[in-house]
């Protein structure tokens, strides 16, 4: 018995409180680590039967930039036969949520149309200065803010105070970032918490605010729609407290000027994502913060040959890698106690390398260790060398709870640095895989579907002869989806989905450590994928 299913699609939109019951065309693109964009083609002129003007003509005069915009797809099941999937996937679905950015008009001999540009709600993080919801990111810092920022704690004290003034928006001004924080969820416990704290305040000069500045309500709303997935860091045998201290120091040492002259999104995508190897997966109603790793062996979905109608891949690698080495940072030491020597660690050469037995004809690629894994020293533990109290850790006179506590020996930085080797070896392994797969790209187009979001790992069946048994002309392969694009057109009566692919590899390579990994280098579990619309 033949299997078939038939649906009716109806597109509509709501922009600035105005309903547009008919949409000619909807196109959208959701990319990994990007802010999605979309466009709508709206009908113009008059309806043939009623002679009523199209909705855009009455709404155009009142349309403004940054008006809330939503796009809906109504799905009606017309009929089906046999056991077919998606029989129950009907009703109204929200397929885009964001803002209208403007209206443009076009007219030619072939027709006329109005085009509305749309921008995803994640753009709320890419609007104002990272430090202020009322300051343009291009403002000069010296004219806009005070010499230091008051009351910027990470958690605990809330938005009204409790933290000491800082030259930078320093995390943990009232508490340290702990090993439990980063091992539990780096995004929720550290990075998101810091961004929320900043967004609740506005340190812009009160003489420039012209009224109540308040906080960044739009950014807070966006942050509350972002959720971590698999963001618990793996420490291996490293000193977990030393790693947590490294994270805190790396964040605290960031230039305050970069915070003033960038947005929260720019800081997140431009600085934190490459430093901590994660990315943002935009979806329609929320966004996921997930570890990024090329060549994950486990897959989320299978895409069969019957589910796509075009496929094109480009696989090239100009250079063959022998191995990847992670170099020790260069450390300069100074002070009056250099002759003591017992607590100094000045390493050179490689902190880690992968693989240990490289190809003879391959090149050696060297990469820096991330800043937060570069310095395993707790500065406060070595303050004693500048005071002559070399035998014990001094009490903290600024913290009554620390006075009289049991004193423990300072960490040996050389030994602590050696403990980082397993983590840095995984780091080198992931660099090797990324470099080996970076030229392997592709594009696949097929039916309209919302069950695969950017960042998903997929298995793709190769097209083969239909009527020949044991045919091997269609070879399957693995890939990572880094962009999902949609088009729905009423005039052409067409709709479809296009997946942009990366990290393409065959089945043998998916089991080869040179081209695949079981988990990300810095996290406990890999993200393999989810649906764009749950």
C-alpha positions as CSV (number, residue, x, y, z in Angstrom):
1,X,0.0,0.0,0.0
2,X,1.4,3.4,-1.0
3,X,2.2,5.8,1.8
4,X,1.3,9.5,1.3
5,X,0.3,12.5,3.4
6,X,-1.0,15.9,2.4
7,X,-0.9,19.1,4.4
8,X,-2.2,22.7,3.8
9,X,0.1,25.5,5.0
10,X,-1.1,29.0,5.8
11,X,1.4,31.8,6.8
12,X,0.5,34.8,8.9
13,X,2.3,37.4,10.8
14,X,1.9,39.9,13.7
15,X,3.9,43.0,13.6
16,X,3.5,45.8,16.1
17,X,0.1,44.6,17.1
18,X,-1.2,44.4,13.5
19,X,-2.2,41.1,12.1
20,X,-1.2,40.2,8.5
21,X,-3.4,37.2,7.7
22,X,-1.7,36.4,4.4
23,X,2.0,36.2,3.7
24,X,3.3,35.5,0.1
25,X,6.8,34.3,1.1
26,X,8.8,33.6,4.2
27,X,12.6,33.1,4.2
28,X,14.8,32.6,7.3
29,X,18.2,31.6,8.3
30,X,19.3,30.1,11.7
31,X,23.1,29.9,12.0
32,X,25.3,28.5,14.7
33,X,26.6,31.3,16.9
34,X,24.7,33.9,14.9
35,X,21.6,36.1,15.2
36,X,18.9,34.7,12.9
37,X,17.3,36.9,10.2
38,X,14.2,36.5,8.1
39,X,12.1,38.4,5.6
40,X,8.4,38.5,4.6
41,X,6.9,39.2,1.3
42,X,3.4,40.7,1.9
43,X,0.6,41.1,-0.6
44,X,-0.1,44.6,-1.9
45,X,-3.1,46.0,-3.8
46,X,-6.7,44.9,-3.3
47,X,-8.4,41.6,-2.9
48,X,-10.3,40.6,-6.0
49,X,-13.6,39.7,-4.5
50,X,-14.0,42.3,-1.7
51,X,-11.8,45.0,-3.2
52,X,-10.4,45.6,0.3
53,X,-6.8,46.9,0.3
54,X,-4.1,44.6,1.6
55,X,-3.3,45.0,5.3
56,X,0.2,46.6,4.7
57,X,-1.3,49.7,3.2
58,X,-3.2,50.7,6.4
59,X,-0.4,49.5,8.7
60,X,2.6,51.1,6.9
61,X,2.2,54.6,8.3
62,X,2.4,53.2,11.9
63,X,5.2,50.7,11.4
64,X,8.4,51.6,13.3
65,X,11.8,50.0,13.7
66,X,12.2,47.4,16.4
67,X,8.5,46.6,16.6
68,X,7.8,43.1,18.0
69,X,7.2,40.6,15.1
70,X,6.0,37.0,15.1
71,X,5.5,34.6,12.1
72,X,3.0,31.7,12.4
73,X,2.6,28.6,10.2
74,X,-0.8,26.9,10.4
75,X,-0.7,23.3,9.4
76,X,-3.9,21.4,8.4
77,X,-3.9,17.7,7.6
78,X,-5.8,17.1,4.4
79,X,-5.4,13.3,4.1
80,X,-3.0,10.4,4.4
81,X,-2.6,6.7,3.6
82,X,-0.5,4.1,5.3
83,X,1.9,4.5,8.2
84,X,3.4,7.9,7.7
85,X,5.3,10.2,10.1
86,X,4.3,13.7,11.2
87,X,0.6,12.8,11.1
88,X,0.0,14.6,14.3
89,X,2.3,17.6,13.7
90,X,-0.6,20.0,13.0
91,X,-2.0,23.2,14.3
92,X,-0.4,26.7,14.7
93,X,3.4,26.8,15.1
94,X,5.4,29.9,15.9
95,X,8.3,29.8,13.4
96,X,10.0,33.2,14.0
97,X,10.0,35.6,17.0
98,X,11.8,38.9,16.9
99,X,11.6,42.4,15.6
100,X,10.8,44.2,12.4
101,X,13.7,46.2,11.0
102,X,12.0,48.0,8.2
103,X,9.7,47.9,5.1
104,X,10.9,48.1,1.5
105,X,8.8,48.3,-1.7
106,X,9.4,47.1,-5.2
107,X,7.4,47.3,-8.4
108,X,8.1,45.9,-11.9
109,X,6.3,44.6,-14.9
110,X,6.1,41.3,-13.2
111,X,4.3,42.6,-10.1
112,X,4.6,44.5,-6.9
113,X,5.4,43.6,-3.3
114,X,6.3,44.8,0.2
115,X,9.2,43.2,2.0
116,X,9.5,43.3,5.8
117,X,12.9,42.5,7.3
118,X,13.0,40.6,10.6
119,X,15.7,40.1,13.2
120,X,15.7,37.5,16.0
121,X,15.1,38.4,19.6
122,X,18.8,37.5,20.4
123,X,19.5,41.0,18.9
124,X,18.6,42.4,22.3
125,X,22.1,41.3,23.4
126,X,23.6,43.1,20.4
127,X,22.0,46.5,20.8
128,X,23.7,48.7,23.5
129,X,27.0,48.8,25.3
130,X,27.7,45.6,27.4
131,X,27.9,47.8,30.5
132,X,24.8,50.0,29.9
133,X,21.4,49.6,28.3
134,X,21.4,53.3,27.5
135,X,24.9,53.8,26.1
136,X,25.8,53.3,22.5
137,X,28.7,50.9,22.2
138,X,30.6,53.5,20.2
139,X,30.7,56.0,23.0
140,X,34.1,57.1,24.4
141,X,34.4,55.5,27.8
142,X,36.1,58.5,29.5
143,X,33.1,60.7,28.8
144,X,30.4,58.1,29.6
145,X,31.4,56.3,32.8
146,X,33.1,56.9,36.1
147,X,36.7,55.9,36.8
148,X,35.5,52.7,38.5
149,X,32.3,50.7,38.6
150,X,30.5,50.4,41.9
151,X,28.6,47.4,43.3
152,X,29.1,44.8,40.6
153,X,29.0,41.5,42.5
154,X,28.4,38.1,41.0
155,X,25.4,36.8,42.9
156,X,24.5,37.1,46.6
157,X,24.3,40.8,47.0
158,X,21.9,41.6,44.2
159,X,21.6,44.6,42.1
160,X,21.6,47.3,44.8
161,X,25.0,46.9,46.2
162,X,27.3,44.8,48.3
163,X,30.3,44.7,46.0
164,X,33.4,46.8,46.1
165,X,34.3,49.3,43.3
166,X,36.2,47.8,40.4
167,X,38.2,49.1,37.5
168,X,36.6,46.4,35.4
169,X,33.2,44.7,35.8
170,X,35.0,42.0,37.8
171,X,33.2,38.7,38.5
172,X,33.1,37.5,42.1
173,X,33.7,40.8,43.8
174,X,32.0,39.3,46.8
175,X,32.7,35.6,46.3
176,X,35.1,33.4,44.3
177,X,34.2,31.3,41.4
178,X,34.4,27.7,42.7
179,X,35.2,24.4,41.2
180,X,31.6,23.4,41.8
181,X,30.4,26.3,39.7
182,X,32.4,25.4,36.6
183,X,31.9,21.6,37.0
184,X,28.2,22.1,37.4
185,X,27.4,24.5,34.6
186,X,29.9,27.2,33.4
187,X,27.1,29.1,31.6
188,X,24.4,29.2,34.3
189,X,26.7,29.5,37.3
190,X,29.4,31.9,36.0
191,X,28.9,33.6,32.6
192,X,25.2,34.0,32.5
193,X,25.2,35.1,36.2
194,X,27.8,37.8,35.4
195,X,25.8,39.1,32.5
196,X,22.6,39.2,34.5
197,X,24.3,41.2,37.2
198,X,25.6,43.7,34.7
199,X,22.2,43.9,33.0
200,X,20.5,44.8,36.3
201,X,22.5,48.0,36.6
202,X,23.5,50.9,34.5
203,X,26.7,52.7,35.6
204,X,26.4,55.4,32.9
205,X,27.2,58.9,34.2
206,X,24.0,60.3,35.7
207,X,24.5,63.6,34.0
208,X,24.4,61.9,30.6
209,X,21.4,59.6,31.3
210,X,18.8,62.5,31.1
211,X,16.4,60.7,33.4
212,X,16.3,57.3,35.0
213,X,18.8,54.9,33.3
214,X,17.7,51.8,35.2
215,X,19.0,48.4,33.9
216,X,19.0,46.7,30.6
217,X,15.5,45.1,30.6
218,X,15.7,43.8,27.0
219,X,19.0,42.0,27.6
220,X,17.7,40.4,30.8
221,X,14.7,39.1,29.0
222,X,16.9,37.6,26.3
223,X,19.3,36.1,28.9
224,X,16.4,34.4,30.6
225,X,15.5,32.6,27.3
226,X,19.1,31.2,27.0
227,X,19.8,27.8,28.6
228,X,22.9,25.8,29.0
229,X,23.2,22.2,27.7
230,X,26.1,19.9,28.8
231,X,28.1,22.9,30.1
232,X,29.7,21.1,33.0
233,X,33.5,21.3,32.6
234,X,35.6,18.2,32.9
235,X,38.8,18.7,35.0
236,X,40.4,15.2,34.8
237,X,43.3,15.0,37.3
238,X,43.8,18.8,37.3
239,X,43.5,20.8,40.5
240,X,39.8,21.9,40.2
241,X,40.3,24.9,42.5
242,X,43.3,26.1,40.4
243,X,41.2,25.8,37.2
244,X,38.4,27.7,38.8
245,X,40.8,30.4,39.9
246,X,42.2,30.5,36.4
247,X,38.7,31.2,35.0
248,X,38.2,34.0,37.5
249,X,41.5,35.6,36.8
250,X,41.1,35.4,33.0
251,X,37.7,37.1,33.3
252,X,38.9,39.7,35.7
253,X,41.9,40.6,33.5
254,X,39.8,41.5,30.5
255,X,40.1,45.2,29.6
256,X,37.2,47.3,30.8
257,X,37.5,49.3,27.6
258,X,36.4,46.2,25.7
259,X,33.3,46.0,27.8
260,X,32.4,49.6,27.1
261,X,32.9,49.4,23.4
262,X,31.2,46.1,22.6
263,X,27.8,44.6,23.2
264,X,26.9,41.6,25.4
265,X,26.6,39.5,22.2
266,X,30.0,40.7,21.0
267,X,31.6,39.8,24.3
268,X,29.8,36.4,24.3
269,X,30.5,35.4,20.7
270,X,33.8,37.2,20.2
271,X,35.6,36.5,23.4
272,X,34.0,33.8,25.6
273,X,33.0,31.3,22.9
274,X,36.5,30.8,21.5
275,X,38.1,31.0,24.9
276,X,35.9,28.3,26.5
277,X,35.0,26.4,23.3
278,X,31.2,26.7,23.3
279,X,28.6,28.4,21.1
280,X,25.1,29.6,20.9
281,X,22.4,27.6,19.2
282,X,19.5,30.0,18.2
283,X,16.1,28.5,18.1
284,X,12.7,30.0,17.6
285,X,11.6,30.5,21.2
286,X,14.9,30.0,23.1
287,X,18.6,29.6,22.6
288,X,21.0,26.9,23.8
289,X,24.5,27.5,25.0
290,X,26.4,24.3,24.2
291,X,30.0,22.9,23.9
292,X,31.3,23.1,20.4
293,X,33.3,20.2,19.0
294,X,33.9,19.1,15.4
295,X,33.5,15.4,14.5
296,X,31.3,14.2,17.4
297,X,30.7,10.5,16.8
298,X,27.3,10.2,18.3
299,X,24.5,11.5,16.0
300,X,21.1,13.1,16.8
301,X,19.2,12.4,13.5
302,X,19.4,10.3,10.4
303,X,18.6,12.0,7.1
304,X,17.7,9.4,4.5
305,X,18.1,9.6,0.8
306,X,14.3,9.9,0.3
307,X,14.3,13.0,2.4
308,X,16.5,15.3,0.3
309,X,16.5,16.2,-3.4
310,X,19.9,17.8,-3.7
311,X,23.3,17.4,-2.1
312,X,26.7,19.0,-2.8
313,X,29.9,18.6,-0.8
314,X,33.4,20.1,-1.0
315,X,36.1,18.1,0.7
316,X,39.7,19.4,0.6
317,X,42.6,19.7,2.9
318,X,45.7,21.5,1.7
319,X,48.1,20.4,4.5
320,X,48.5,17.1,6.3
321,X,48.9,17.4,10.1
322,X,51.5,15.4,12.0
323,X,50.4,16.6,15.5
324,X,49.2,19.6,17.4
325,X,51.1,21.0,20.4
326,X,49.9,23.3,23.1
327,X,52.7,25.6,24.2
328,X,53.4,26.8,27.7
329,X,52.9,30.6,28.2
330,X,55.9,32.8,28.6
331,X,56.2,33.9,32.3
332,X,58.2,36.8,33.5
333,X,59.2,36.7,37.2
334,X,60.5,39.6,39.2
335,X,60.7,40.7,42.9
336,X,63.1,40.4,45.8
337,X,62.6,36.7,46.4
338,X,63.8,35.3,43.1
339,X,66.7,33.6,44.8
340,X,64.3,31.5,46.9
341,X,63.4,29.5,43.9
342,X,61.4,26.7,45.6
343,X,58.0,27.9,44.4
344,X,58.9,29.1,40.9
345,X,57.9,27.2,37.8
346,X,59.2,28.5,34.5
347,X,58.2,26.0,31.9
348,X,59.1,26.0,28.2
349,X,58.3,23.7,25.3
350,X,55.0,21.9,25.0
351,X,52.4,21.5,27.7
352,X,50.6,18.8,25.7
353,X,50.7,17.2,22.3
354,X,48.4,15.0,20.3
355,X,48.9,12.4,18.8
356,X,52.0,11.2,20.6
357,X,53.2,9.3,17.5
358,X,52.6,11.7,14.6
359,X,52.8,11.0,10.8
360,X,56.3,11.4,9.4
361,X,55.1,13.5,6.5
362,X,52.8,15.7,8.6
363,X,53.3,19.3,9.8
364,X,53.4,20.3,13.4
365,X,50.8,22.9,14.4
366,X,51.4,24.9,17.6
367,X,48.5,26.5,19.6
368,X,48.4,28.7,22.7
369,X,46.8,27.3,25.8
370,X,43.7,29.2,26.8
371,X,44.4,32.0,29.3
372,X,42.5,30.4,32.1
373,X,44.6,27.2,31.8
374,X,47.9,29.1,31.5
375,X,48.7,30.1,35.0
376,X,48.0,27.6,37.8
377,X,49.2,30.0,40.6
378,X,47.0,31.4,43.3
379,X,48.6,34.8,43.7
380,X,47.3,35.3,47.2
381,X,49.1,32.1,48.4
382,X,52.4,33.6,47.5
383,X,52.0,37.0,49.0
384,X,54.0,35.7,52.0
385,X,57.2,35.8,50.0
386,X,57.0,39.6,49.9
387,X,56.5,39.8,53.7
388,X,59.1,37.3,54.9
389,X,56.4,35.0,56.3
390,X,57.6,32.1,54.1
391,X,56.4,29.3,56.4
392,X,52.7,29.9,56.4
393,X,49.8,31.7,54.7
394,X,48.9,35.0,56.3
395,X,45.5,35.7,57.7
396,X,43.2,37.9,55.6
397,X,42.8,41.1,57.6
398,X,39.8,42.1,55.4
399,X,37.8,39.0,56.1
400,X,37.2,38.1,59.8
401,X,36.1,34.6,58.9
402,X,39.6,33.9,57.5
403,X,41.5,34.9,60.7
404,X,42.6,32.0,62.8
405,X,41.8,29.4,60.2
406,X,44.0,26.3,59.7
407,X,46.9,27.2,57.4
408,X,47.8,24.9,54.5
409,X,50.9,24.9,52.3
410,X,50.8,26.9,49.1
411,X,50.4,24.9,45.9
412,X,53.4,23.9,44.0
413,X,52.9,25.6,40.6
414,X,55.1,23.2,38.7
415,X,53.1,20.2,40.0
416,X,49.8,22.0,39.4
417,X,50.8,22.7,35.9
418,X,51.6,19.1,35.2
419,X,48.1,18.2,36.4
420,X,46.7,20.3,33.5
421,X,48.3,18.0,30.9
422,X,45.3,15.6,30.4
423,X,42.9,18.6,29.8
424,X,45.4,20.2,27.5
425,X,45.9,16.9,25.6
426,X,42.2,16.7,24.9
427,X,42.4,20.4,23.8
428,X,45.2,19.5,21.4
429,X,43.1,16.5,20.1
430,X,40.2,18.7,19.3
431,X,42.4,21.2,17.5
432,X,43.7,18.3,15.4
433,X,40.2,17.1,14.5
434,X,39.0,20.7,13.6
435,X,42.0,21.3,11.4
436,X,41.6,17.9,9.7
437,X,37.9,18.6,8.9
438,X,37.8,22.4,8.3
439,X,37.7,22.1,4.5
440,X,34.9,19.6,4.4
441,X,31.7,21.5,3.7
442,X,28.4,20.7,2.0
443,X,24.8,21.7,1.4
444,X,21.7,19.5,1.5
445,X,18.2,20.6,0.5
446,X,14.9,18.8,1.1
447,X,11.4,19.0,2.5
448,X,10.2,21.5,5.1
449,X,11.3,20.3,8.5
450,X,11.9,21.9,11.9
451,X,13.3,18.9,13.8
452,X,17.0,19.7,13.4
453,X,18.6,22.8,14.8
454,X,22.1,24.3,14.1
455,X,24.9,22.4,15.9
456,X,23.2,19.0,15.4
457,X,25.3,16.0,14.4
458,X,23.6,14.0,11.6
459,X,24.1,10.8,9.7
460,X,23.2,11.2,6.0
461,X,22.3,8.2,3.8
462,X,23.9,8.2,0.3
463,X,21.6,7.8,-2.7
464,X,21.9,4.4,-4.3
465,X,20.3,2.3,-7.0
466,X,16.8,1.5,-6.0
467,X,16.3,-1.8,-7.9
468,X,19.7,-3.5,-7.3
469,X,20.3,-5.5,-4.2
470,X,23.6,-5.1,-2.3
471,X,24.3,-1.9,-4.1
472,X,27.3,0.2,-2.7
473,X,27.1,3.2,-5.0
474,X,25.6,5.4,-2.3
475,X,28.0,5.9,0.6
476,X,26.7,7.4,3.9
477,X,28.6,10.1,5.8
478,X,28.5,12.1,9.0
479,X,28.3,15.9,9.3
480,X,27.5,18.8,11.7
481,X,24.7,21.2,10.7
482,X,25.9,24.8,11.2
483,X,23.1,26.6,9.4
484,X,19.4,25.9,8.7
485,X,17.5,28.0,6.1
486,X,13.8,28.0,5.2
487,X,11.7,29.2,2.3
488,X,7.9,29.0,2.1
489,X,6.4,30.5,-1.1
490,X,2.7,30.6,-1.8
491,X,2.9,31.9,-5.4
492,X,5.3,29.1,-6.5
493,X,3.6,26.6,-4.1
494,X,7.0,25.5,-2.8
495,X,8.6,25.1,0.6
496,X,11.8,23.5,1.8
497,X,14.8,23.4,4.1
498,X,18.4,23.7,3.4
499,X,21.1,22.5,5.7
500,X,24.7,23.8,5.5
501,X,27.1,21.1,6.6
502,X,30.6,21.0,8.1
503,X,33.0,18.4,9.5
504,X,32.0,15.9,6.8
505,X,33.6,12.4,7.3
506,X,32.8,8.8,6.2
507,X,31.9,5.9,8.5
508,X,35.5,4.8,8.9
509,X,36.7,8.3,9.8
510,X,33.9,8.6,12.3
511,X,35.6,5.9,14.3
512,X,39.1,7.3,13.7
513,X,40.5,9.5,16.5
514,X,42.1,11.7,13.9
515,X,38.7,12.8,12.5
516,X,36.3,12.4,15.4
517,X,35.9,12.7,19.2
518,X,33.6,11.1,21.7
519,X,33.2,14.4,23.7
520,X,34.4,18.0,23.7
521,X,37.8,18.6,25.1
522,X,36.7,20.8,28.0
523,X,33.3,19.4,28.9
524,X,31.8,16.2,30.3
525,X,29.3,15.5,27.6
526,X,28.9,16.4,23.9
527,X,25.9,18.2,22.5
528,X,24.5,16.1,19.6
529,X,21.5,18.1,18.7
530,X,17.8,19.1,19.3
531,X,14.8,20.3,17.3
532,X,14.6,23.9,16.1
533,X,10.9,23.9,17.3
534,X,10.5,21.5,20.2
